[in-house]
């Protein structure tokens, strides 16, 4: 789920297998773009201007690109594992 109105669908399971550290690249993108409220009220009031809705289309495009790269990377990794050893 991207937000309360948008759900990811059609993402191949192998795309979730491509990891950056301990989580998938897709999870990393989603985490980096979610809205967070600063704890400090002054910072929240004066500087909290990020709204996911303002960037939603770009994040969806980024997710599509990250998914494509993840699938291709996992394909290459599998190909290397299955390839001949010298």
C-alpha positions as CSV (number, residue, x, y, z in Angstrom):
1,X,0.0,0.0,0.0
2,X,1.4,3.4,-1.1
3,X,-1.1,5.5,0.8
4,X,-4.8,5.1,1.9
5,X,-5.9,5.5,-1.7
6,X,-3.2,3.6,-3.7
7,X,-2.2,0.0,-3.5
8,X,0.8,-1.6,-5.3
9,X,-0.3,-4.5,-7.5
10,X,1.3,-6.7,-10.1
11,X,4.7,-6.5,-8.4
12,X,6.5,-9.8,-9.0
13,X,7.5,-11.6,-5.8
14,X,11.1,-11.7,-7.0
15,X,11.2,-7.8,-6.9
16,X,10.7,-8.0,-3.1
17,X,13.6,-10.4,-2.8
18,X,16.2,-7.8,-3.9
19,X,17.5,-6.5,-0.7
20,X,19.3,-3.3,0.4
21,X,20.6,-4.4,3.8
22,X,17.8,-6.0,5.7
23,X,14.8,-4.9,3.6
24,X,13.7,-4.8,0.0
25,X,14.5,-1.9,-2.3
26,X,10.7,-1.3,-2.7
27,X,10.3,-1.2,1.1
28,X,13.2,1.3,1.3
29,X,11.6,3.7,-1.2
30,X,8.2,3.5,0.5
31,X,9.8,4.2,3.9
32,X,11.8,7.2,2.6
33,X,8.7,8.8,1.2
34,X,6.1,8.3,3.9
35,X,4.9,11.3,5.9
36,X,6.4,11.7,9.3
37,X,5.5,14.3,11.9
38,X,8.4,15.9,13.7
39,X,8.2,15.5,17.5
40,X,9.2,19.1,18.2
41,X,6.1,21.3,17.9
42,X,8.1,24.4,16.6
43,X,9.7,22.4,13.9
44,X,6.4,20.7,13.0
45,X,4.7,24.1,12.8
46,X,7.3,26.0,10.8
47,X,9.2,23.5,8.7
48,X,6.9,20.4,8.2
49,X,5.9,21.1,4.6
50,X,6.3,17.6,3.1
51,X,3.1,16.1,1.8
52,X,3.2,12.7,0.1
53,X,0.3,13.7,-2.1
54,X,2.5,16.4,-3.7
55,X,5.0,13.8,-4.8
56,X,2.8,10.7,-5.3
57,X,3.1,10.4,-9.1
58,X,6.9,10.7,-8.9
59,X,7.1,8.1,-6.1
60,X,4.9,5.7,-8.2
61,X,7.2,6.2,-11.1
62,X,10.2,5.6,-8.9
63,X,8.6,2.4,-7.5
64,X,8.1,1.2,-11.1
65,X,11.7,1.8,-11.9
66,X,13.0,0.2,-8.7
67,X,10.8,-2.8,-9.3
68,X,12.2,-3.2,-12.9
69,X,15.8,-2.9,-11.6
70,X,15.1,-5.3,-8.7
71,X,13.7,-7.9,-11.1
72,X,16.6,-7.5,-13.5
73,X,19.2,-7.7,-10.8
74,X,17.7,-10.9,-9.3
75,X,17.6,-12.4,-12.9
76,X,21.3,-11.6,-13.3
77,X,22.2,-12.9,-9.9
78,X,20.4,-16.2,-10.7
79,X,22.1,-16.4,-14.1
80,X,25.5,-15.9,-12.4
81,X,24.8,-18.6,-9.9
82,X,23.7,-21.1,-12.6
83,X,26.5,-20.2,-15.0
84,X,29.6,-22.2,-15.7
85,X,32.4,-22.0,-13.2
86,X,35.9,-21.6,-14.4
